[in-house]
Amino acid sequence: MTALASILVCDDDPQILRALRVVLRDAGYDVVLAETGEEALDRAAVRPPQAAIVDLMLPGIDGVEVCRRLREWSDMPVIVLSAVDEEAEKVRALRMGADDYVTKPFSPDELIARLEAALRRAGASADEPVLEADDLALDMAAHRVTLAGAEIHLTPIEFSLLRILMVNRGRLLTHRALLTDVWGPEYADATSVLRTHIANLRGKIEGRDAERRFIRTDSGIGYRFTG
C-alpha cells in the first residue's frame, strides 16, 4: 500500500487548523498539525513531511522564520498562508524560501491545486541528460545541482527555473513564459515573485563572483541562460 504524502500545517487559529485537516485528508494527504512555529519545527524535525503550509502571523517565531529554518536542512515545498496581502510581506516570505503564497480567505480547491503543483515540481524528473555550463551541472534524474563539484541546495522552484533556463540556453524567456511554466497560468503577471526567486537562484549559483554570470536579465522582458 502506498504511503500518504505527509503535509505539515501550522496555524494558530484552531478553526483553520480543523478545516485544513479535513480538506487535506479528503484530498488524500496525511496531516500533521502545529499551532506555533516552534511546534512546527519540532514536528518537522522528528517526522519530515513532504510539504508544509505555514501561516505568516504566528505567536513566537513567525511563518517567515519557520520557512527560513526549514530551508536550512530541507527543500520541501513550503506554502505561506496569510491574511496579509501586502507585496512586501510576499517578497519577504519568498526570499526566505517559500515556494508559494496564498492569501486568506482562499478556496479549498485552489489551495489543493497549488499544493499538488508544488509537490509535482519537487518530485519532477525527466529524461534529459545532465545539463552542464562551465562548472555548473544540473542532473535531472538525481534532482541535483553542483557547482565546481560541490552540491548546491536549491528549492524546488529554483531547480525548476534553472532547468528551464538551461534547457533553453541562449534563448530569451519572457517573464510570462517562465511564470506560466513554473507556477501556472494564474501567475502569468506575478513578475515580482519571479524576480525574487531569480535573485535567490543567482545568489546560489553566481554568488559575488563577477566572472561567474549564468543568468542575464533583459530589462522589462525576461531572462536568458548564457553560461
Secondary structure, DSSP 8 states (H G I E B T S, - for coil): -----EEEEE-S-HHHHHHHHHHHHHTT-EEEEESSHHHHHHHHHHS--SEEEEESS-SSS-HHHHHHHHHTT----EEEEES---HHHHHHHHHTT-SEEEESS--HHHHHHHHHHHHHHHH---S---EEETTEEEETTTTEEEETTEEE---HHHHHHHHHHHHTTT--EEHHHHHHHHT-GGGTT-HHHHHHHHHHHHHHHTTT-TT---EEEETTTEEEE--
